[in-house]
Amino acid sequence: MFKNLICVFVIMLLTSCSLISKPRIEQGNIVSQEMISRLHPGMSPHQVIEVMGSPVLMNILSPNRMEYVYTLKSGNEKPVEKRYSLIFQNEHLKETQWR
């Protein structure tokens, strides 16, 4: 009888581990719709950094590009990655690309 109770307890304990929720993990630049709406062509890199914050990636070989990367992993789901590329020409924002 005692062994049966221990077995039931161990099984309940093991199955409860799979019911525990996994944490939501956000990494990179959190970019809001408000930030995106404040961007417009002709902005300087300093103005863009004031609006968006410092970019995660800045390629020293291509200084005319800023990359804002955001990754969200929630529970057992596949990670979602959003990438915002800002392209400058002559120190002014020329183009934005959202992926």
N, CA, C and O atoms as a GROMACS GRO file, in nm:
protein
  396
    1MET      N    1   0.082  -0.120   0.000
    1MET     CA    2   0.000   0.000   0.000
    1MET      C    3   0.087   0.126   0.000
    1MET      O    4   0.063   0.220  -0.076
    2PHE      N    5   0.188   0.127   0.086
    2PHE     CA    6   0.278   0.242   0.096
    2PHE      C    7   0.352   0.265  -0.035
    2PHE      O    8   0.373   0.379  -0.075
    3LYS      N    9   0.394   0.155  -0.102
    3LYS     CA   10   0.464   0.166  -0.230
    3LYS      C   11   0.372   0.227  -0.336
    3LYS      O   12   0.417   0.307  -0.417
    4ASN      N   13   0.246   0.189  -0.335
    4ASN     CA   14   0.151   0.244  -0.431
    4ASN      C   15   0.134   0.395  -0.413
    4ASN      O   16   0.127   0.469  -0.511
    5LEU      N   17   0.128   0.439  -0.288
    5LEU     CA   18   0.115   0.582  -0.261
    5LEU      C   19   0.239   0.659  -0.308
    5LEU      O   20   0.228   0.769  -0.363
    6ILE      N   21   0.356   0.600  -0.286
    6ILE     CA   22   0.479   0.665  -0.330
    6ILE      C   23   0.482   0.673  -0.483
    6ILE      O   24   0.521   0.776  -0.538
    7CYS      N   25   0.442   0.567  -0.550
    7CYS     CA   26   0.438   0.567  -0.697
    7CYS      C   27   0.342   0.673  -0.749
    7CYS      O   28   0.375   0.746  -0.843
    8VAL      N   29   0.224   0.683  -0.690
    8VAL     CA   30   0.126   0.784  -0.732
    8VAL      C   31   0.182   0.924  -0.708
    8VAL      O   32   0.167   1.012  -0.792
    9PHE      N   33   0.245   0.944  -0.595
    9PHE     CA   34   0.304   1.075  -0.563
    9PHE      C   35   0.414   1.112  -0.663
    9PHE      O   36   0.419   1.226  -0.709
   10VAL      N   37   0.501   1.017  -0.696
   10VAL     CA   38   0.610   1.043  -0.790
   10VAL      C   39   0.554   1.073  -0.929
   10VAL      O   40   0.603   1.164  -0.996
   11ILE      N   41   0.454   1.001  -0.973
   11ILE     CA   42   0.392   1.025  -1.104
   11ILE      C   43   0.326   1.163  -1.108
   11ILE      O   44   0.340   1.235  -1.206
   12MET      N   45   0.257   1.200  -1.002
   12MET     CA   46   0.194   1.332  -0.995
   12MET      C   47   0.300   1.442  -0.997
   12MET      O   48   0.282   1.545  -1.062
   13LEU      N   49   0.408   1.419  -0.927
   13LEU     CA   50   0.516   1.517  -0.922
   13LEU      C   51   0.579   1.535  -1.059
   13LEU      O   52   0.605   1.648  -1.100
   14LEU      N   53   0.604   1.427  -1.130
   14LEU     CA   54   0.666   1.435  -1.262
   14LEU      C   55   0.575   1.499  -1.366
   14LEU      O   56   0.621   1.576  -1.450
   15THR      N   57   0.447   1.468  -1.362
   15THR     CA   58   0.355   1.526  -1.459
   15THR      C   59   0.331   1.674  -1.431
   15THR      O   60   0.304   1.750  -1.524
   16SER      N   61   0.340   1.715  -1.308
   16SER     CA   62   0.319   1.856  -1.277
   16SER      C   63   0.432   1.943  -1.330
   16SER      O   64   0.412   2.062  -1.355
   17CYS      N   65   0.551   1.887  -1.350
   17CYS     CA   66   0.664   1.965  -1.404
   17CYS      C   67   0.636   2.014  -1.545
   17CYS      O   68   0.682   2.121  -1.583
   18SER      N   69   0.562   1.937  -1.622
   18SER     CA   70   0.532   1.978  -1.759
   18SER      C   71   0.423   2.085  -1.763
   18SER      O   72   0.405   2.149  -1.867
   19LEU      N   73   0.351   2.105  -1.653
   19LEU     CA   74   0.245   2.205  -1.650
   19LEU      C   75   0.295   2.343  -1.608
   19LEU      O   76   0.223   2.441  -1.618
   20ILE      N   77   0.417   2.349  -1.562
   20ILE     CA   78   0.474   2.477  -1.519
   20ILE      C   79   0.494   2.565  -1.642
   20ILE      O   80   0.550   2.521  -1.742
   21SER      N   81   0.449   2.688  -1.631
   21SER     CA   82   0.462   2.777  -1.746
   21SER      C   83   0.607   2.825  -1.760
   21SER      O   84   0.676   2.852  -1.662
   22LYS      N   85   0.649   2.834  -1.884
   22LYS     CA   86   0.784   2.880  -1.913
   22LYS      C   87   0.782   3.032  -1.920
   22LYS      O   88   0.681   3.090  -1.960
   23PRO      N   89   0.890   3.097  -1.882
   23PRO     CA   90   0.891   3.244  -1.884
   23PRO      C   91   0.893   3.300  -2.026
   23PRO      O   92   0.937   3.235  -2.120
   24ARG      N   93   0.844   3.420  -2.037
   24ARG     CA   94   0.848   3.494  -2.163
   24ARG      C   95   0.980   3.568  -2.168
   24ARG      O   96   1.012   3.645  -2.077
   25ILE      N   97   1.058   3.547  -2.274
   25ILE     CA   98   1.191   3.606  -2.284
   25ILE      C   99   1.195   3.702  -2.401
   25ILE      O  100   1.173   3.664  -2.516
   26GLU      N  101   1.223   3.828  -2.371
   26GLU     CA  102   1.237   3.931  -2.473
   26GLU      C  103   1.382   3.975  -2.477
   26GLU      O  104   1.443   4.001  -2.373
   27GLN      N  105   1.438   3.983  -2.597
   27GLN     CA  106   1.577   4.024  -2.613
   27GLN      C  107   1.588   4.125  -2.725
   27GLN      O  108   1.509   4.124  -2.819
   28GLY      N  109   1.686   4.212  -2.713
   28GLY     CA  110   1.712   4.309  -2.818
   28GLY      C  111   1.639   4.439  -2.794
   28GLY      O  112   1.610   4.475  -2.680
   29ASN      N  113   1.610   4.510  -2.902
   29ASN     CA  114   1.542   4.639  -2.896
   29ASN      C  115   1.392   4.618  -2.901
   29ASN      O  116   1.340   4.562  -2.997
   30ILE      N  117   1.323   4.664  -2.800
   30ILE     CA  118   1.177   4.660  -2.802
   30ILE      C  119   1.131   4.785  -2.875
   30ILE      O  120   1.150   4.897  -2.828
   31VAL      N  121   1.070   4.765  -2.991
   31VAL     CA  122   1.030   4.875  -3.078
   31VAL      C  123   0.878   4.883  -3.078
   31VAL      O  124   0.810   4.786  -3.111
   32SER      N  125   0.825   4.999  -3.042
   32SER     CA  126   0.680   5.018  -3.039
   32SER      C  127   0.632   5.085  -3.167
   32SER      O  128   0.711   5.141  -3.243
   33GLN      N  129   0.503   5.079  -3.190
   33GLN     CA  130   0.444   5.144  -3.307
   33GLN      C  131   0.463   5.295  -3.298
   33GLN      O  132   0.479   5.362  -3.400
   34GLU      N  133   0.461   5.348  -3.178
   34GLU     CA  134   0.482   5.492  -3.158
   34GLU      C  135   0.622   5.534  -3.206
   34GLU      O  136   0.638   5.638  -3.270
   35MET      N  137   0.722   5.451  -3.175
   35MET     CA  138   0.858   5.480  -3.219
   35MET      C  139   0.866   5.481  -3.372
   35MET      O  140   0.925   5.571  -3.432
   36ILE      N  141   0.807   5.381  -3.433
   36ILE     CA  142   0.810   5.370  -3.579
   36ILE      C  143   0.741   5.490  -3.643
   36ILE      O  144   0.788   5.542  -3.744
   37SER      N  145   0.630   5.534  -3.585
   37SER     CA  146   0.556   5.646  -3.645
   37SER      C  147   0.631   5.778  -3.634
   37SER      O  148   0.604   5.871  -3.709
   38ARG      N  149   0.726   5.787  -3.541
   38ARG     CA  150   0.804   5.910  -3.525
   38ARG      C  151   0.922   5.918  -3.623
   38ARG      O  152   0.984   6.024  -3.636
   39LEU      N  153   0.952   5.808  -3.693
   39LEU     CA  154   1.060   5.809  -3.791
   39LEU      C  155   1.012   5.871  -3.922
   39LEU      O  156   0.898   5.849  -3.964
   40HIS      N  157   1.098   5.948  -3.985
   40HIS     CA  158   1.065   6.003  -4.116
   40HIS      C  159   1.194   6.025  -4.194
   40HIS      O  160   1.300   6.044  -4.134
   41PRO      N  161   1.187   6.023  -4.327
   41PRO     CA  162   1.307   6.043  -4.408
   41PRO      C  163   1.371   6.178  -4.379
   41PRO      O  164   1.304   6.278  -4.353
   42GLY      N  165   1.504   6.178  -4.382
   42GLY     CA  166   1.579   6.300  -4.360
   42GLY      C  167   1.632   6.314  -4.218
   42GLY      O  168   1.709   6.406  -4.191
   43MET      N  169   1.594   6.226  -4.128
   43MET     CA  170   1.642   6.233  -3.990
   43MET      C  171   1.791   6.197  -3.986
   43MET      O  172   1.839   6.115  -4.064
   44SER      N  173   1.862   6.260  -3.894
   44SER     CA  174   2.004   6.228  -3.875
   44SER      C  175   2.015   6.101  -3.789
   44SER      O  176   1.919   6.065  -3.722
   45PRO      N  177   2.130   6.034  -3.790
   45PRO     CA  178   2.148   5.917  -3.704
   45PRO      C  179   2.126   5.949  -3.556
   45PRO      O  180   2.073   5.866  -3.482
   46HIS      N  181   2.167   6.066  -3.513
   46HIS     CA  182   2.147   6.104  -3.372
   46HIS      C  183   1.999   6.120  -3.339
   46HIS      O  184   1.956   6.082  -3.230
   47GLN      N  185   1.921   6.175  -3.430
   47GLN     CA  186   1.777   6.187  -3.408
   47GLN      C  187   1.710   6.050  -3.402
   47GLN      O  188   1.620   6.028  -3.322
   48VAL      N  189   1.755   5.959  -3.487
   48VAL     CA  190   1.699   5.824  -3.488
   48VAL      C  191   1.730   5.754  -3.355
   48VAL      O  192   1.643   5.687  -3.299
   49ILE      N  193   1.850   5.770  -3.305
   49ILE     CA  194   1.888   5.707  -3.177
   49ILE      C  195   1.806   5.767  -3.062
   49ILE      O  196   1.774   5.696  -2.968
   50GLU      N  197   1.773   5.896  -3.069
   50GLU     CA  198   1.688   5.957  -2.966
   50GLU      C  199   1.549   5.894  -2.965
   50GLU      O  200   1.489   5.876  -2.859
   51VAL      N  201   1.498   5.860  -3.083
   51VAL     CA  202   1.364   5.801  -3.094
   51VAL      C  203   1.366   5.651  -3.063
   51VAL      O  204   1.284   5.602  -2.986
   52MET      N  205   1.460   5.579  -3.124
   52MET     CA  206   1.460   5.433  -3.119
   52MET      C  207   1.551   5.373  -3.012
   52MET      O  208   1.535   5.256  -2.976
   53GLY      N  209   1.645   5.452  -2.960
   53GLY     CA  210   1.745   5.397  -2.871
   53GLY      C  211   1.864   5.346  -2.952
   53GLY      O  212   1.863   5.350  -3.075
   54SER      N  213   1.965   5.297  -2.883
   54SER     CA  214   2.084   5.247  -2.952
   54SER      C  215   2.053   5.116  -3.022
   54SER      O  216   1.987   5.030  -2.965
   55PRO      N  217   2.100   5.100  -3.145
   55PRO     CA  218   2.073   4.976  -3.218
   55PRO      C  219   2.155   4.860  -3.163
   55PRO      O  220   2.262   4.879  -3.107
   56VAL      N  221   2.103   4.740  -3.180
   56VAL     CA  222   2.173   4.620  -3.137
   56VAL      C  223   2.294   4.597  -3.226
   56VAL      O  224   2.402   4.560  -3.178
   57LEU      N  225   2.277   4.619  -3.356
   57LEU     CA  226   2.385   4.594  -3.452
   57LEU      C  227   2.422   4.721  -3.527
   57LEU      O  228   2.336   4.788  -3.584
   58MET      N  229   2.549   4.752  -3.525
   58MET     CA  230   2.602   4.858  -3.609
   58MET      C  231   2.728   4.804  -3.674
   58MET      O  232   2.825   4.773  -3.606
   59ASN      N  233   2.726   4.793  -3.805
   59ASN     CA  234   2.838   4.740  -3.880
   59ASN      C  235   2.937   4.852  -3.907
   59ASN      O  236   2.903   4.949  -3.975
   60ILE      N  237   3.058   4.840  -3.856
   60ILE     CA  238   3.157   4.945  -3.877
   60ILE      C  239   3.201   4.953  -4.022
   60ILE      O  240   3.254   5.055  -4.066
   61LEU      N  241   3.181   4.847  -4.097
   61LEU     CA  242   3.216   4.848  -4.239
   61LEU      C  243   3.107   4.912  -4.324
   61LEU      O  244   3.132   4.953  -4.437
   62SER      N  245   2.986   4.920  -4.270
   62SER     CA  246   2.875   4.983  -4.340
   62SER      C  247   2.806   5.079  -4.243
   62SER      O  248   2.700   5.047  -4.188
   63PRO      N  249   2.865   5.197  -4.221
   63PRO     CA  250   2.809   5.290  -4.121
   63PRO      C  251   2.676   5.353  -4.163
   63PRO      O  252   2.616   5.426  -4.085
   64ASN      N  253   2.632   5.327  -4.283
   64ASN     CA  254   2.506   5.383  -4.332
   64ASN      C  255   2.386   5.295  -4.302
   64ASN      O  256   2.282   5.308  -4.366
   65ARG      N  257   2.400   5.206  -4.206
   65ARG     CA  258   2.293   5.110  -4.176
   65ARG      C  259   2.287   5.085  -4.026
   65ARG      O  260   2.390   5.063  -3.962
   66MET      N  261   2.167   5.088  -3.970
   66MET     CA  262   2.144   5.052  -3.830
   66MET      C  263   2.045   4.936  -3.828
   66MET      O  264   1.946   4.936  -3.901
   67GLU      N  265   2.071   4.839  -3.743
   67GLU     CA  266   1.984   4.722  -3.732
   67GLU      C  267   1.926   4.715  -3.591
   67GLU      O  268   2.000   4.713  -3.492
   68TYR      N  269   1.794   4.713  -3.582
   68TYR     CA  270   1.725   4.693  -3.456
   68TYR      C  271   1.664   4.553  -3.461
   68TYR      O  272   1.581   4.525  -3.548
   69VAL      N  273   1.704   4.467  -3.369
   69VAL     CA  274   1.659   4.328  -3.369
   69VAL      C  275   1.586   4.300  -3.238
   69VAL      O  276   1.632   4.337  -3.131
   70TYR      N  277   1.470   4.236  -3.249
   70TYR     CA  278   1.389   4.202  -3.133
   70TYR      C  279   1.351   4.055  -3.143
   70TYR      O  280   1.301   4.010  -3.246
   71THR      N  281   1.375   3.979  -3.037
   71THR     CA  282   1.340   3.838  -3.033
   71THR      C  283   1.250   3.811  -2.914
   71THR      O  284   1.278   3.856  -2.803
   72LEU      N  285   1.142   3.738  -2.937
   72LEU     CA  286   1.048   3.701  -2.832
   72LEU      C  287   1.034   3.550  -2.830
   72LEU      O  288   1.002   3.488  -2.932
   73LYS      N  289   1.058   3.489  -2.714
   73LYS     CA  290   1.036   3.346  -2.695
   73LYS      C  291   0.941   3.331  -2.580
   73LYS      O  292   0.970   3.372  -2.468
   74SER      N  293   0.826   3.272  -2.609
   74SER     CA  294   0.723   3.257  -2.508
   74SER      C  295   0.690   3.109  -2.492
   74SER      O  296   0.639   3.046  -2.584
   75GLY      N  297   0.720   3.056  -2.374
   75GLY     CA  298   0.690   2.916  -2.346
   75GLY      C  299   0.761   2.821  -2.438
   75GLY      O  300   0.881   2.834  -2.462
   76ASN      N  301   0.686   2.724  -2.491
   76ASN     CA  302   0.743   2.624  -2.581
   76ASN      C  303   0.732   2.663  -2.728
   76ASN      O  304   0.764   2.584  -2.816
   77GLU      N  305   0.685   2.785  -2.754
   77GLU     CA  306   0.667   2.828  -2.893
   77GLU      C  307   0.801   2.860  -2.957
   77GLU      O  308   0.901   2.884  -2.888
   78LYS      N  309   0.802   2.860  -3.090
   78LYS     CA  310   0.923   2.897  -3.162
   78LYS      C  311   0.950   3.046  -3.141
   78LYS      O  312   0.856   3.125  -3.133
   79PRO      N  313   1.077   3.084  -3.133
   79PRO     CA  314   1.108   3.227  -3.117
   79PRO      C  315   1.063   3.309  -3.238
   79PRO      O  316   1.071   3.264  -3.352
   80VAL      N  317   1.015   3.429  -3.211
   80VAL     CA  318   0.974   3.522  -3.316
   80VAL      C  319   1.078   3.632  -3.321
   80VAL      O  320   1.111   3.693  -3.219
   81GLU      N  321   1.131   3.659  -3.440
   81GLU     CA  322   1.232   3.763  -3.456
   81GLU      C  323   1.180   3.871  -3.548
   81GLU      O  324   1.128   3.842  -3.656
   82LYS      N  325   1.193   3.996  -3.505
   82LYS     CA  326   1.159   4.110  -3.588
   82LYS      C  327   1.286   4.189  -3.610
   82LYS      O  328   1.365   4.208  -3.517
   83ARG      N  329   1.306   4.233  -3.731
   83ARG     CA  330   1.428   4.305  -3.766
   83ARG      C  331   1.390   4.435  -3.835
   83ARG      O  332   1.315   4.436  -3.933
   84TYR      N  333   1.442   4.544  -3.783
   84TYR     CA  334   1.417   4.677  -3.838
   84TYR      C  335   1.550   4.732  -3.888
   84TYR      O  336   1.642   4.755  -3.810
   85SER      N  337   1.561   4.752  -4.018
   85SER     CA  338   1.684   4.805  -4.078
   85SER      C  339   1.659   4.948  -4.122
   85SER      O  340   1.563   4.978  -4.192
   86LEU      N  341   1.747   5.037  -4.078
   86LEU     CA  342   1.739   5.177  -4.115
   86LEU      C  343   1.860   5.210  -4.202
   86LEU      O  344   1.974   5.188  -4.160
   87ILE      N  345   1.836   5.263  -4.320
   87ILE     CA  346   1.943   5.289  -4.415
   87ILE      C  347   1.957   5.440  -4.433
   87ILE      O  348   1.859   5.511  -4.456
   88PHE      N  349   2.080   5.485  -4.422
   88PHE     CA  350   2.111   5.628  -4.431
   88PHE      C  351   2.189   5.656  -4.559
   88PHE      O  352   2.261   5.571  -4.611
   89GLN      N  353   2.172   5.778  -4.608
   89GLN     CA  354   2.251   5.825  -4.722
   89GLN      C  355   2.288   5.971  -4.693
   89GLN      O  356   2.200   6.054  -4.669
   90ASN      N  357   2.416   6.000  -4.696
   90ASN     CA  358   2.465   6.134  -4.664
   90ASN      C  359   2.418   6.182  -4.527
   90ASN      O  360   2.376   6.296  -4.510
   91GLU      N  361   2.426   6.091  -4.427
   91GLU     CA  362   2.391   6.123  -4.288
   91GLU      C  363   2.243   6.156  -4.267
   91GLU      O  364   2.208   6.224  -4.170
   92HIS      N  365   2.157   6.109  -4.358
   92HIS     CA  366   2.013   6.132  -4.345
   92HIS      C  367   1.940   6.000  -4.370
   92HIS      O  368   1.978   5.922  -4.456
   93LEU      N  369   1.835   5.977  -4.293
   93LEU     CA  370   1.756   5.855  -4.308
   93LEU      C  371   1.692   5.852  -4.445
   93LEU      O  372   1.618   5.943  -4.484
   94LYS      N  373   1.722   5.746  -4.518
   94LYS     CA  374   1.669   5.733  -4.654
   94LYS      C  375   1.556   5.632  -4.661
   94LYS      O  376   1.455   5.655  -4.727
   95GLU      N  377   1.574   5.517  -4.593
   95GLU     CA  378   1.482   5.405  -4.612
   95GLU      C  379   1.472   5.323  -4.484
   95GLU      O  380   1.568   5.312  -4.408
   96THR      N  381   1.354   5.266  -4.463
   96THR     CA  382   1.335   5.173  -4.352
   96THR      C  383   1.284   5.041  -4.408
   96THR      O  384   1.202   5.039  -4.500
   97GLN      N  385   1.334   4.932  -4.353
   97GLN     CA  386   1.292   4.798  -4.396
   97GLN      C  387   1.249   4.721  -4.272
   97GLN      O  388   1.323   4.717  -4.173
   98TRP      N  389   1.133   4.660  -4.276
   98TRP     CA  390   1.082   4.582  -4.162
   98TRP      C  391   1.069   4.437  -4.206
   98TRP      O  392   1.005   4.407  -4.306
   99ARG      N  393   1.130   4.348  -4.129
   99ARG     CA  394   1.120   4.205  -4.159
   99ARG      C  395   1.078   4.130  -4.036
   99ARG      O  396   1.064   4.008  -4.040
   0.00000   0.00000   0.00000
